[in-house]
Amino acid sequence: MNQPADERKLHKYFFVLYRLAEMGAYNRTIKASTEFLAERLGVSQQTASRYLVGLERVGWIKRIITAQGTLVRLSEEGRGFTPA
């Protein structure tokens, strides 16, 4: 991937990380369906899912998928990018 595309992806990840922190994932594990997250971000459910996968891949969130839904919490590294 070229540099401008990487920068755009990081910008989007920062935005999603901030939204997750606003939803409470900064200090605790939250239940965050991709449908709800998509609505909050103004994107499709599939895009919201890709954002969560990407954030987990770079180590900025911890994610657990259960039968009841997706549980999300910002990792220590992810918390370093957002205000407390």
KOLTI-387367 format. One record per atom (N, C-alpha, C, CB): residue in one letter; residue number from 0; chain; atom name; x, y, z. Coordinates in pm, 1 decimal, padded with zeros to 6 digits. Glycine has a CB too. Example, Ala and Ser with C-alpha at 12.3 -4.5 7.8 and 13.67 -1.06 7.14 Angstrom:
2
A:0:A:N:01319.0:-00569.0:00780.0
A:0:A:CA:01230.0:-00450.0:00780.0
A:0:A:C:01320.0:-00330.0:00780.0
A:0:A:CB:01130.8:-00447.3:00904.6
S:1:A:N:01285.0:-00225.0:00708.0
S:1:A:CA:01367.0:-00106.0:00714.0
S:1:A:C:01290.0:00003.0:00787.0
S:1:A:CB:01408.4:-00059.8:00572.5
END
This chain:
84
M:0:A:N:00084.5:-00117.2:00000.0
M:0:A:CA:00000.0:00000.0:00000.0
M:0:A:C:00089.4:00124.1:00000.0
M:0:A:CB:-00096.3:-00000.5:00122.1
N:1:A:N:00049.9:00225.6:-00074.6
N:1:A:CA:00133.4:00345.1:-00080.2
N:1:A:C:00111.6:00434.1:00041.7
N:1:A:CB:00104.8:00423.4:-00207.7
Q:2:A:N:00199.8:00527.8:00061.4
Q:2:A:CA:00199.1:00611.9:00180.8
Q:2:A:C:00069.7:00692.0:00198.4
Q:2:A:CB:00315.9:00706.5:00175.9
P:3:A:N:00018.6:00762.9:00094.3
P:3:A:CA:-00105.3:00837.5:00116.2
P:3:A:C:-00220.8:00748.1:00160.5
P:3:A:CB:-00143.9:00910.9:-00010.0
A:4:A:N:-00229.8:00627.5:00105.9
A:4:A:CA:-00336.1:00535.3:00146.9
A:4:A:C:-00318.0:00494.4:00292.8
A:4:A:CB:-00337.6:00410.2:00056.2
D:5:A:N:-00194.0:00469.5:00334.8
D:5:A:CA:-00166.6:00436.1:00475.0
D:5:A:C:-00208.5:00549.9:00566.7
D:5:A:CB:-00017.5:00404.4:00494.9
E:6:A:N:-00178.2:00672.7:00527.6
E:6:A:CA:-00214.1:00788.7:00609.1
E:6:A:C:-00365.1:00803.3:00619.9
E:6:A:CB:-00153.1:00916.2:00550.5
R:7:A:N:-00437.1:00780.1:00511.1
R:7:A:CA:-00583.7:00787.5:00514.7
R:7:A:C:-00639.7:00680.8:00607.8
R:7:A:CB:-00642.9:00771.0:00372.9
K:8:A:N:-00583.1:00562.0:00601.8
K:8:A:CA:-00630.1:00453.5:00687.5
K:8:A:C:-00605.3:00488.4:00834.5
K:8:A:CB:-00559.8:00320.2:00650.7
L:9:A:N:-00487.2:00540.2:00866.0
L:9:A:CA:-00457.3:00578.8:01004.3
L:9:A:C:-00551.9:00687.9:01052.2
L:9:A:CB:-00312.1:00626.3:01016.7
H:10:A:N:-00581.3:00784.1:00965.8
H:10:A:CA:-00674.0:00891.8:01001.8
H:10:A:C:-00810.1:00832.4:01038.6
H:10:A:CB:-00688.6:00993.8:00884.9
K:11:A:N:-00858.1:00738.3:00958.0
K:11:A:CA:-00986.3:00673.7:00986.3
K:11:A:C:-00979.1:00594.1:01115.8
K:11:A:CB:-01027.5:00582.1:00870.2
Y:12:A:N:-00868.8:00524.2:01138.9
Y:12:A:CA:-00852.9:00447.5:01262.2
Y:12:A:C:-00855.2:00538.6:01384.8
Y:12:A:CB:-00722.3:00367.7:01258.5
F:13:A:N:-00789.4:00654.4:01377.1
F:13:A:CA:-00791.5:00748.7:01489.4
F:13:A:C:-00934.6:00793.1:01518.5
F:13:A:CB:-00702.1:00871.6:01459.4
F:14:A:N:-01009.8:00822.0:01413.0
F:14:A:CA:-01148.5:00865.5:01428.8
F:14:A:C:-01231.8:00756.8:01496.6
F:14:A:CB:-01209.3:00901.8:01292.2
V:15:A:N:-01219.5:00633.8:01452.2
V:15:A:CA:-01294.9:00522.1:01510.4
V:15:A:C:-01250.9:00498.9:01654.9
V:15:A:CB:-01275.2:00392.8:01426.4
L:16:A:N:-01122.1:00506.9:01680.3
L:16:A:CA:-01069.4:00490.0:01815.8
L:16:A:C:-01129.1:00594.5:01910.0
L:16:A:CB:-00915.3:00500.0:01815.5
Y:17:A:N:-01136.1:00718.0:01863.2
Y:17:A:CA:-01194.2:00826.2:01943.1
Y:17:A:C:-01341.9:00798.7:01971.4
Y:17:A:CB:-01178.0:00961.8:01870.8
R:18:A:N:-01415.4:00754.5:01870.4
R:18:A:CA:-01557.6:00722.3:01888.7
R:18:A:C:-01575.4:00608.5:01989.7
R:18:A:CB:-01621.8:00683.8:01753.6
L:19:A:N:-01491.5:00507.2:01980.6
L:19:A:CA:-01499.2:00397.3:02076.9
L:19:A:C:-01471.6:00447.8:02218.1
L:19:A:CB:-01399.7:00285.8:02039.7
A:20:A:N:-01374.8:00537.5:02232.7
A:20:A:CA:-01345.4:00596.0:02364.0
A:20:A:C:-01466.5:00673.4:02415.0
A:20:A:CB:-01221.4:00688.9:02356.4
E:21:A:N:-01532.3:00748.8:02327.5
E:21:A:CA:-01653.6:00821.7:02365.9
E:21:A:C:-01763.9:00727.1:02412.5
E:21:A:CB:-01703.9:00906.0:02248.8
M:22:A:N:-01768.6:00610.0:02353.6
M:22:A:CA:-01870.6:00510.9:02387.9
M:22:A:C:-01838.4:00438.7:02518.7
M:22:A:CB:-01884.8:00409.4:02275.2
G:23:A:N:-01721.8:00464.3:02576.7
G:23:A:CA:-01686.3:00405.0:02704.9
G:23:A:C:-01576.7:00301.4:02700.7
G:23:A:CB:-01804.3:00344.6:02763.6
A:24:A:N:-01525.3:00270.9:02581.7
A:24:A:CA:-01424.3:00165.1:02568.5
A:24:A:C:-01287.3:00207.1:02618.9
A:24:A:CB:-01413.2:00122.4:02424.6
Y:25:A:N:-01272.4:00331.8:02661.9
Y:25:A:CA:-01143.2:00377.3:02714.1
Y:25:A:C:-01113.2:00310.1:02847.8
Y:25:A:CB:-01141.9:00531.1:02730.0
N:26:A:N:-01212.7:00308.2:02936.9
N:26:A:CA:-01191.9:00258.8:03073.4
N:26:A:C:-01250.8:00121.8:03101.9
N:26:A:CB:-01249.2:00355.1:03169.1
R:27:A:N:-01332.0:00071.2:03008.8
R:27:A:CA:-01398.8:-00056.1:03036.0
R:27:A:C:-01426.8:-00128.3:02905.1
R:27:A:CB:-01530.2:-00034.0:03114.8
T:28:A:N:-01463.8:-00252.7:02917.3
T:28:A:CA:-01504.1:-00331.1:02801.0
T:28:A:C:-01649.5:-00299.3:02771.8
T:28:A:CB:-01483.1:-00484.6:02824.6
I:29:A:N:-01678.6:-00267.1:02645.6
I:29:A:CA:-01815.4:-00234.6:02607.1
I:29:A:C:-01865.9:-00335.1:02504.8
I:29:A:CB:-01824.0:-00091.5:02550.9
K:30:A:N:-01997.1:-00349.3:02499.6
K:30:A:CA:-02059.5:-00428.6:02394.1
K:30:A:C:-02085.2:-00331.8:02279.2
K:30:A:CB:-02193.7:-00500.0:02443.4
A:31:A:N:-02025.7:-00358.4:02165.1
A:31:A:CA:-02035.9:-00266.7:02051.3
A:31:A:C:-02067.9:-00345.4:01925.4
A:31:A:CB:-01905.0:-00185.8:02033.0
S:32:A:N:-02195.5:-00349.1:01889.1
S:32:A:CA:-02231.3:-00418.7:01765.4
S:32:A:C:-02179.5:-00338.4:01646.8
S:32:A:CB:-02385.6:-00439.5:01755.2
T:33:A:N:-02147.1:-00408.4:01540.8
T:33:A:CA:-02099.2:-00338.1:01421.6
T:33:A:C:-02210.9:-00253.6:01361.1
T:33:A:CB:-02045.5:-00438.3:01317.2
E:34:A:N:-02336.3:-00293.9:01380.0
E:34:A:CA:-02448.7:-00214.5:01330.7
E:34:A:C:-02455.4:-00080.4:01403.1
E:34:A:CB:-02581.0:-00291.3:01348.3
F:35:A:N:-02443.0:-00082.8:01536.4
F:35:A:CA:-02446.7:00040.3:01614.8
F:35:A:C:-02326.3:00128.2:01583.1
F:35:A:CB:-02451.0:00008.4:01764.6
L:36:A:N:-02209.8:00068.2:01575.5
L:36:A:CA:-02089.4:00144.0:01543.7
L:36:A:C:-02101.3:00207.0:01404.9
L:36:A:CB:-01964.9:00053.5:01551.2
A:37:A:N:-02154.1:00132.0:01309.3
A:37:A:CA:-02172.5:00184.3:01173.3
A:37:A:C:-02262.4:00307.2:01174.6
A:37:A:CB:-02232.2:00076.2:01081.1
E:38:A:N:-02368.4:00300.4:01253.2
E:38:A:CA:-02460.0:00414.2:01263.8
E:38:A:C:-02389.0:00535.7:01323.1
E:38:A:CB:-02582.2:00377.1:01349.7
R:39:A:N:-02310.1:00513.3:01426.5
R:39:A:CA:-02236.7:00623.9:01490.8
R:39:A:C:-02132.6:00686.2:01398.4
R:39:A:CB:-02168.3:00574.6:01617.7
L:40:A:N:-02075.5:00604.0:01309.3
L:40:A:CA:-01969.3:00651.1:01219.8
L:40:A:C:-02021.2:00697.6:01084.1
L:40:A:CB:-01867.9:00541.5:01199.1
G:41:A:N:-02145.1:00662.8:01052.2
G:41:A:CA:-02199.9:00698.2:00922.1
G:41:A:C:-02142.3:00615.0:00808.7
G:41:A:CB:-02175.8:00843.3:00894.7
V:42:A:N:-02116.1:00486.6:00838.2
V:42:A:CA:-02060.3:00395.2:00737.9
V:42:A:C:-02145.3:00268.2:00735.6
V:42:A:CB:-01909.8:00361.4:00768.6
S:43:A:N:-02115.8:00178.6:00643.2
S:43:A:CA:-02187.3:00051.1:00637.6
S:43:A:C:-02142.6:-00039.8:00752.3
S:43:A:CB:-02164.0:-00018.5:00501.2
Q:44:A:N:-02223.8:-00140.3:00779.6
Q:44:A:CA:-02189.2:-00237.6:00883.1
Q:44:A:C:-02060.1:-00309.3:00847.2
Q:44:A:CB:-02303.1:-00339.3:00902.6
Q:45:A:N:-02042.0:-00339.3:00719.7
Q:45:A:CA:-01921.3:-00409.1:00675.5
Q:45:A:C:-01796.8:-00323.2:00697.3
Q:45:A:CB:-01933.4:-00447.7:00527.6
T:46:A:N:-01808.7:-00193.3:00670.7
T:46:A:CA:-01695.6:-00102.5:00691.5
T:46:A:C:-01662.7:-00092.0:00839.8
T:46:A:CB:-01726.1:00037.1:00633.5
A:47:A:N:-01764.5:-00082.1:00923.5
A:47:A:CA:-01741.4:-00077.3:01068.1
A:47:A:C:-01670.1:-00203.9:01114.3
A:47:A:CB:-01874.7:-00060.0:01144.3
S:48:A:N:-01710.3:-00317.3:01061.2
S:48:A:CA:-01644.9:-00444.0:01095.1
S:48:A:C:-01498.2:-00442.4:01052.7
S:48:A:CB:-01718.1:-00562.0:01028.4
R:49:A:N:-01471.4:-00392.0:00933.4
R:49:A:CA:-01332.0:-00383.2:00885.7
R:49:A:C:-01249.3:-00290.8:00974.6
R:49:A:CB:-01327.8:-00333.0:00739.7
Y:50:A:N:-01309.1:-00181.8:01021.3
Y:50:A:CA:-01237.0:-00091.7:01111.5
Y:50:A:C:-01197.1:-00164.1:01239.9
Y:50:A:CB:-01323.1:00031.6:01144.7
L:51:A:N:-01290.2:-00240.3:01297.2
L:51:A:CA:-01258.4:-00313.8:01420.0
L:51:A:C:-01148.4:-00416.4:01396.7
L:51:A:CB:-01383.2:-00383.1:01474.4
V:52:A:N:-01156.0:-00486.7:01286.2
V:52:A:CA:-01051.7:-00584.4:01252.6
V:52:A:C:-00917.3:-00513.3:01238.6
V:52:A:CB:-01087.0:-00660.4:01121.4
G:53:A:N:-00915.6:-00400.6:01169.2
G:53:A:CA:-00791.5:-00325.7:01149.1
G:53:A:C:-00734.4:-00271.7:01278.9
G:53:A:CB:-00814.8:-00211.8:01053.3
L:54:A:N:-00821.3:-00217.5:01364.3
L:54:A:CA:-00775.3:-00164.8:01493.3
L:54:A:C:-00718.4:-00275.8:01581.0
L:54:A:CB:-00890.3:-00094.2:01566.4
E:55:A:N:-00780.3:-00391.4:01575.5
E:55:A:CA:-00728.2:-00505.4:01651.1
E:55:A:C:-00594.0:-00549.9:01593.5
E:55:A:CB:-00829.1:-00622.8:01649.5
R:56:A:N:-00583.3:-00550.0:01462.7
R:56:A:CA:-00460.8:-00593.9:01395.7
R:56:A:C:-00341.2:-00504.7:01432.4
R:56:A:CB:-00481.2:-00594.1:01243.6
V:57:A:N:-00364.5:-00372.0:01443.0
V:57:A:CA:-00254.2:-00282.0:01478.7
V:57:A:C:-00233.5:-00274.1:01629.7
V:57:A:CB:-00280.3:-00142.3:01423.1
G:58:A:N:-00320.2:-00342.8:01706.8
G:58:A:CA:-00300.5:-00350.0:01851.2
G:58:A:C:-00361.3:-00236.2:01930.7
G:58:A:CB:-00157.3:-00355.2:01879.8
W:59:A:N:-00453.7:-00161.0:01871.5
W:59:A:CA:-00512.0:-00046.6:01941.1
W:59:A:C:-00638.2:-00080.0:02018.1
W:59:A:CB:-00541.7:00061.6:01843.6
I:60:A:N:-00697.6:-00195.6:01990.2
I:60:A:CA:-00813.1:-00241.5:02067.6
I:60:A:C:-00796.7:-00389.4:02099.0
I:60:A:CB:-00945.8:-00216.2:01990.7
K:61:A:N:-00868.5:-00431.4:02201.6
K:61:A:CA:-00884.9:-00572.8:02234.0
K:61:A:C:-01029.9:-00605.4:02201.3
K:61:A:CB:-00848.9:-00605.1:02386.4
R:62:A:N:-01052.4:-00714.5:02130.5
R:62:A:CA:-01187.2:-00748.1:02085.2
R:62:A:C:-01214.8:-00894.9:02111.9
R:62:A:CB:-01205.0:-00716.2:01935.1
I:63:A:N:-01333.8:-00920.8:02165.9
I:63:A:CA:-01379.4:-01057.3:02190.4
I:63:A:C:-01516.3:-01071.3:02124.5
I:63:A:CB:-01385.8:-01090.2:02345.2
I:64:A:N:-01530.8:-01172.2:02040.8
I:64:A:CA:-01658.6:-01197.6:01975.5
I:64:A:C:-01729.2:-01308.1:02052.2
I:64:A:CB:-01639.7:-01236.1:01825.1
T:65:A:N:-01850.5:-01279.1:02098.9
T:65:A:CA:-01929.7:-01375.8:02173.9
T:65:A:C:-02062.0:-01398.8:02101.3
T:65:A:CB:-01954.2:-01327.0:02319.9
A:66:A:N:-02139.0:-01493.6:02150.6
A:66:A:CA:-02271.2:-01518.9:02093.3
A:66:A:C:-02363.7:-01399.0:02114.0
A:66:A:CB:-02333.3:-01644.9:02155.7
Q:67:A:N:-02338.0:-01320.3:02217.8
Q:67:A:CA:-02420.8:-01203.8:02248.0
Q:67:A:C:-02375.8:-01077.4:02174.5
Q:67:A:CB:-02419.9:-01178.4:02396.5
G:68:A:N:-02259.3:-01079.0:02114.0
G:68:A:CA:-02209.8:-00961.2:02042.3
G:68:A:C:-02060.2:-00944.1:02057.8
G:68:A:CB:-02280.5:-00836.6:02090.8
T:69:A:N:-02012.2:-00831.1:02011.2
T:69:A:CA:-01869.6:-00801.1:02015.0
T:69:A:C:-01837.0:-00715.9:02136.8
T:69:A:CB:-01825.6:-00729.5:01886.1
L:70:A:N:-01736.7:-00757.0:02212.0
L:70:A:CA:-01688.9:-00681.6:02327.3
L:70:A:C:-01558.8:-00613.4:02287.5
L:70:A:CB:-01668.7:-00774.2:02452.5
V:71:A:N:-01549.4:-00483.8:02318.3
V:71:A:CA:-01434.7:-00404.0:02274.4
V:71:A:C:-01382.2:-00320.7:02390.3
V:71:A:CB:-01473.3:-00312.9:02155.6
R:72:A:N:-01251.2:-00309.2:02396.6
R:72:A:CA:-01184.6:-00220.2:02492.3
R:72:A:C:-01058.2:-00168.6:02426.6
R:72:A:CB:-01152.2:-00293.4:02627.7
L:73:A:N:-01027.0:-00040.9:02447.7
L:73:A:CA:-00902.2:00013.2:02395.6
L:73:A:C:-00786.0:-00052.4:02468.1
L:73:A:CB:-00897.1:00167.3:02411.0
S:74:A:N:-00682.9:-00089.0:02394.4
S:74:A:CA:-00562.1:-00144.6:02454.9
S:74:A:C:-00483.0:-00029.9:02517.3
S:74:A:CB:-00475.5:-00222.2:02349.2
E:75:A:N:-00379.1:-00064.2:02590.0
E:75:A:CA:-00293.7:00039.6:02648.4
E:75:A:C:-00238.3:00130.4:02538.8
E:75:A:CB:-00178.0:-00023.9:02729.1
E:76:A:N:-00195.9:00070.9:02428.8
E:76:A:CA:-00144.1:00150.1:02317.2
E:76:A:C:-00253.5:00238.9:02258.0
E:76:A:CB:-00086.1:00058.1:02208.5
G:77:A:N:-00372.8:00185.3:02242.8
G:77:A:CA:-00484.6:00263.3:02189.4
G:77:A:C:-00523.1:00378.0:02280.6
G:77:A:CB:-00604.3:00174.3:02167.1
R:78:A:N:-00518.2:00355.3:02412.0
R:78:A:CA:-00549.1:00462.9:02507.0
R:78:A:C:-00447.6:00575.4:02498.5
R:78:A:CB:-00554.0:00408.6:02649.4
G:79:A:N:-00326.8:00544.9:02455.1
G:79:A:CA:-00224.5:00648.2:02440.7
G:79:A:C:-00255.4:00748.8:02331.5
G:79:A:CB:-00092.4:00584.8:02413.0
F:80:A:N:-00347.3:00715.7:02241.4
F:80:A:CA:-00383.0:00805.5:02131.8
F:80:A:C:-00505.5:00889.9:02160.3
F:80:A:CB:-00405.9:00726.7:02007.6
T:81:A:N:-00574.3:00866.4:02272.2
T:81:A:CA:-00699.1:00936.8:02300.0
T:81:A:C:-00690.8:01008.5:02433.6
T:81:A:CB:-00817.6:00839.6:02299.1
P:82:A:N:-00765.1:01120.0:02448.5
P:82:A:CA:-00767.0:01187.6:02578.2
P:82:A:C:-00844.6:01105.0:02679.7
P:82:A:CB:-00828.7:01328.2:02565.5
A:83:A:N:-00805.0:01108.7:02803.6
A:83:A:CA:-00871.4:01031.7:02909.7
A:83:A:C:-01010.0:01083.7:02936.6
A:83:A:CB:-00790.0:01035.2:03037.9
END
